[in-house]
């Protein structure tokens, strides 16, 4: 994608030998809800409790690994599958992404000869906490970092971004090893590889937010012999499109009630993107960080030039209450880290007030951004007369989609079911994180 700092040869290879998607978005910028949508092909608001972080995914929502397994596939996962949450409370006996394995090699050794397989590799990188200084120690250049305009361009922020980049590179090295395993076994040319993420970077105004920094995802897919190498796709896709795509690639029929639509036509070049001019994203309760266990319900529609967001409870703090409620700490929907700490520590200084407002301040019921002139989505132009017709069109798009997908908030915007679903993480199990602790895994 042109970043000047990170080196991701595995991702670059998948994109070079397959298809690179320029407008891919997660269904929700919160890992439990996002992963549930990827696995089921449904929007988070269709997953009941599964629309929240630290929730459960009811067993009635079938996942593509379950469908593939029933069709004769050997399935498994390594690392983080669906979650975080409580699997058993949903009536399941294992993770919705499949049974766990210690390594890809262990998975392949257990695979019966000739049996088709589906493997989910869920890295914990680049999740916080980060080990301070790892990016600098790895030789990454802070001077080449592009700091988004909603953060202060300070050395502390640049270093924090380098530590994030370090973990992205470590993830990519792990993927390189997976590809090497396939090559060694002679399986690479008979395997589809999908490489993506589940939500935006764990920084202020990114993860758990409906701005691009929280929802716009990397996505590259390698389908040997079917996808022309170097394919670039500008059609809009949501990651819940992956479930029906994977089932179609496998020759297994998908359930007709999926909200996601297969992107196989985009991979083969038979369709360039008709009917994919926008994408819908949403969020409910991320961490339990508001008095009364309250969510921060929002829905959005993103088109090529505009982003429209509807915030259903603008009287609540978007990043969580200013004091700790049950999880993470102050403004707990934003993971603790150096950039967050820097902004909060300087919030009383005149130069920092703008960054605090952008990252942690209250937001209105509607937001609208002109991405042609404001790519970082800083200036809400919803009330400007010159955007009136365009705002109305996006507002109607969102309302119609909510009705079509049976979103409870289409009927009652104040529906509080997501506030009442059980939260399986708490202050004891999710203590405030201390930035600087090593994130290196055994």
N, C-alpha and C positions, 0 to 999 in steps of 0.2 A: 504493500500500500504506500510505499515511498517514505517511511520513517527513516530519519537520518542517523538514528542512534542504534536501534536494536538490529541484531542479526538473527534471522529466523530461517535458516536454510531448509528445514523440513517443510514449513508452511509454504515457502517460496517454491519448493519443488512440486508440492501438490498443486499449487496454482499454475505453475509453468506447464505441468504435464496434464492438467485438467482444466477446471473452470474456477475463476475467481469472481465472487459476488461482491458488487460494490454497494448494494443497498440491502443488507441482511440485518434483521433486528430480532432481538429476543422478545418473547411474549410478555415478559415481566422482568424488571431489573433486580430481581431477588431470586437467589439460587433455587430454593425449594419450588417456588411457583414456576420458574423458568424450566427447570428440569422435568417437572410434572407435565408441562405443556409439550416439551420435546418428546417425551415418552408416549404420550397419549394422543397427540394430534389435536388436542382441545385447548381452548383459551383458558387461562387461569380462573376466570369467573365461572367457568363450567365445571370446575373440579371441586366445588364445595370447600371443605377445609383445606384442600390442596392448593388453594389460591394464596395461602399465607406461608410465611417462613416458619420453621420449627412446628410443622403441622403433621398431618397424616394424609396419605393418599388412599381413599376408599378403594377396596378391592374391585368394586363394580366398574372402575375405570381401567380397562385393559390396556396394557402397554405393548409396544411393538416387540420387545424381547419375548413376552409371553406368547404373542401370536406366532412369532417365528419358531419358538420352541415347539409349539403344538403342531406346526407344519413340518417338523423334522430337523430344525436347525439346532446346533449346539451353541448355547449362549453363556455368557459370563461377563464379569466386570472386574476391573482392578482399580482400587482407589475409591474416589467418591462417586457413588451412583446417584440415585435420587436422594434428596435430603438437603439440609439436615431436618430430621423429624423422627416420628415414631412409627415404624413399619407395622408392628403388631396391632396397634390401635385401629388401623385401617382394615384389619382382617386379612393381612398378608403374612406369609411365613418367611419371606425373604425380601431383599431389596427389589423394588420394581424394575431396576435395570438389569437384574439377573443375579445368579449366585456368584460369590466372591472367589477370586483366585489371587495368589501371591504375586504372580507375574504372567506376562503374555506367554512365555515359554511353558509355564506350568499349565496354562489353559490349553495350549496346543497339544501338549503331551497327553492330556486327558481326553482330547477330542477323538471320537471313534474314526477310524480310517475312512476317508472319502466323504465324511459328513460335512455339509455346509455349516458355516459358523457366523456368529455375530458377536463381536467383542466391544465392550464399552470401556475405554480408558478415561478415568476421571481424575485428572491431576489436582493436587491441592495448591499448585502454583497457578497464578501469582496472588493467592489469598494472603491477607495479613495474618499475623505480624511479620514484619521484615527485619532482617538483621542489618542494623545501620552500617552504612559504608560498603556494602557488598558490591553495589554498582560501581562505585569509584575504584574499589580494589580490583575489580574485573577489567578496568581500563576503559569503561564507558565514558564518553565525553559530555560533561554537563553543559558545555557551551553550545552543543548542537541540539539540545532539548528545546522543543517548542512548548512553552508553558501556556496552557489555555488562559484566555483573558479573564476567566472567573476566579483565578488564583493569583496571588501576588507573585511577581517574578523575583523571587529571592533565592539565595543559595540553599537555604534549608528545603525549599520546595523542589528545586532542581535535584538535590541529592535524594530526596524521597522518591522522585520519579525514576532516578537511576536504579534505586533499589527495587522498584517495581519492574523495570526493564530487565534487571538481572534475573528475576524469577520467571519472566516471560521467556528469556533465553534458555533457562534451565528446563522449563516445560518443553521447549522445542527440541532440546537435546534428547529428552526422553522419547519424543515422537520419532526422532531420527533412529533411535534404537529399535523401536517397534517396526519401522519400515525395513530396517536391516534384517530383522528376524524373518519378515515375510520374504525378502529377497533370498535369504539363505535357504529357506524351505521351498523355494520355487512357487510361492503363492501370490506374489505381488501382482502379477498380471491377471489374476483371477479374483482380485479383491477390490471392492470399492472402499475408498478411504474418505471419510468426512471429517474435516478439521474445523472446529469452531469454538466458541466460548458460551457462557450462559448468562453473563451480565457484565456491566461495565466495571471499570477499575475502581477499587475501594478507596475512593478519594471524595472530598466534598463535592456536591452537585453532580456526582457521577452515579455510582452504584446506588440503587434504590430511588433513582429519579428518572423521570420520563424524557429528559433531554437526551440528545444523542450520546453524550458521555456515559449515560447509563444503559442505553438500549441498542446502539448501533454496534454490530458484531462483525468480527472477521469470519469469513466462510470461504473455504476452498474445498472442492470435491474432485477426486481423481477416479474416473471410470474408464479403465483401459479398453480401447477398441471402440468405445461408444461416444465419449466426449472428446472433441477436437482439442488437442493441446493448445494452451494459450487462450482459451475461450474467456471472454469478459462478459459478465452478465450485469446489466443495469436495471433489470426488473426488480421490483420490491418483493422480498420474501420474508416471512416470519419463521422463526425456528420451529414452530409447531407444524410447519410444512414438511419437516424431516420424517415424521412417523409415516405418513402415507407415501412419501418418496421411497423410504427404505423398504416398505412392503411391496411397492411396485417393482423396485429393482430386484427383489427376491422372488417375484412371481407369486406373491401371496396377496390375496384380496384384502383390502382395507375395509374397516367398518364404514358404512355410509354416513354415520353421524359425525365424522371428524370435521372440525372446522378447518384444519389445515388442508392444503391442496398440493398434490404431488408436483415437484419441480422437475421431474424427468424430462418433460418437453423442453425445458430451458437447457438441460444438460446435452440434449441431442441436437439442439438448434432448430427443432421443428416449430418452436414458438419463441419469439424474441421477448415477449413480455406483455402481451395483450391482456388487459384486465388486472395488471399488477402495477398500478400507478401510485399506490399508497399502501400503508401498513398500519395496523392498529396495535397499540401497546397499552399496558395497564399496570396498576399495582394496588394491593390492599395492605394488610399488616405485614411489615418486614419484621424487624426486631420488636419486642414488646417494650416500647420506650415512651409510652404516653399514659398518664394517669387514667385508670379505668380500662386498661388493656386496649386502648383505641387504635384503630387503623389510621392511615392517611390515604383515603380512597381517591384514585385519579384514573382517568382514561385519556387516551390521546390518539390522534391520527397524524401520521407523518407522510407528507407528499414530497415531491422532489424539491420544491422551493419553500415549503411552509411546514410549520409544526403548530398544531392546535392542541392545547391541554385543557381538560376540565377537571378542576379540583373540587370534590364534592363537600369537603369540610375545611374551608379556608380559615376557620377559626382555630385550627390546630397547627402546631408546629410541624412543618414538613419533614424536618430531620429528627424529630423527637423532642420531648420536653427538655428545657434547659437544665433540669436536674434529673438524676438517674431515677427511673421508675423500677424496672425489673431486670434490665439487661444492658450491657455494654457501658453505659455512662451517659453523661450529658450529650444531648443531640445524638442519641445512640443509633439512629438509622444510618449514620455515617461511621464507618469503622474507625477506631482510634488509630492515629498515625501522626507522623511528623507534620504533614501539611495541615491537617485538622487542628492540631495543637498550636501551630504557629499562628493561624488565623484567630483562634480563640484567645490566645495569650495577648494578641495585639488589638483586639476588637475595639478597645476604647480610643485607640489612636485614629486620628482623622483619616489618614491614608488607608487604613484597614477596614473602616466601616462599610465601604462599598462591598468588599469581599465577604464580610460577615453577612450582610443582607442577602447577597446572591446565594450563598451556600447554606445559611441557617435561618434567615428571616422568613416572616410570614409571606404567603403568596395569595393572590386574588383567586376568585372562583374560575376565571378564564385567563388563559395565556395564549398569545399568538406571536409567532416569530417569523420574520422574513429572512430566510436562510441565504438568499442571494446577497444580502448586504450585512447579515449578522450571523455568520456561520457558527459562532460560539453561543448563540441564543442568549444574549444578554438583555435585549430591550424588548419589552412586551408592548406590541403595537395593536393590541386587540381593540382599543378604543379610537384608533385613528380612522378617520372617515374614508381615506383612500383604500383601506383594506376591508371595508364593510361587506362588499359582495363576496370576497374570498373567504372572510371569516364565516359568513353565513353558510357557504358551501361546505366548508370543513366541519362546521358544527352539525350540519345535517348528515354528512357522511358518518360521523361518529354516532349520532343518535340512531341512524338506520342500522348500522352494524350492531349496536348494542341490542336493538330489538330482534334482529335476525338471529343473533347468537344467544337469545334468552338471558341476557345479562339482568340479574335482579335489580340493578340500579336503573335500568331503563323504565321499570315500573315504579320503584320507590328509591329516589336518589339517596335517601337517608337510611336505607336498609343496613341494619347493624349486625348481620349474621357473622361477618368476619371479625368483629370485635368479640363475639361470644365463643368462637371456636377455641378449643384448648390450645394453649401454647406449651410445647414440650421442652422448651429451653427456659431456664430461669437464672436468677442472679447467682445461685450457687454453682450451676453447671456452666454458666457463661459469665465469668467474672470480667471486669474491665481489663482489657488487654494492655500489656506493657510493651510499648514499641521499643524495639531493640533486642527482644528475646529472639533467639535463633529460630529460624523457620526451616532449617535443614532437617529433612526427615530421614529416619534410619533406612 
